């Protein structure tokens, strides 16, 4: 979508003021970062990775990537120990881990593994796999099913990014089909979102990606998570357009827009931009 960046950059001051007044700042920060990164990814015809787009927009808006990277982890812990993500000084955080309580050390190591999972290069994905596999083993030994599920969710992303779709799906199914994780609705929704967003855009994956997004949307409805609902709807809109379903793309973008308005979310230009593009695209083919 070769359109002007003005739609993507206007209104940032308005958004930041709204965030400051919000009772759930992390959710709103995550929403704008995910909306903007997805829009840039689509607009660039996937020539820039989602991880690179996240870095660009977190810097542009002055927002901490932790809102996206640490999704689902204890927010109090993330707020206290996740500020290093603003400058990416992971080594400084690694050095303080031995000083933390034993109950917090596993979370800290997971957070580092999650950080590497969102850095745009294969060496970082491999590093993430190494760290998260260690955390996963420790979580299993300690009977921490939630942490185990969080590791599996991110490991699925790592393997998607490394091009190992089979192992990515293996970890995805380990989350959504494991009865031990059945109560972790937020992590199941996250796993479904991840396969929809990060799973490779290839024909054999098309159905499972859309099924993941559709299921994630339903789960986020049950969780009353509006930010993720409207983000998922925009992801569905993009993927329906890519699949040639212009009507479905329009309907999803419109639904996302309505959710944004209901949530008093001011950053609506991403939906308007896609809808304007769809109208132009239809016009281009009408004659």
PyMOL commands that set and color helices and strands:
alter all, ss='L'
color gray80, all
select helices_A, chain A and resi 6-9+12-21+25-43+50-61+66-69+75-81+83-86+90-99+102-117+122-142+145-161+165-176+179-181+185-198+203-222+226-242+246-262+269-286
alter helices_A, ss='H'
color red, helices_A
deselect
rebuild
show_as cartoon
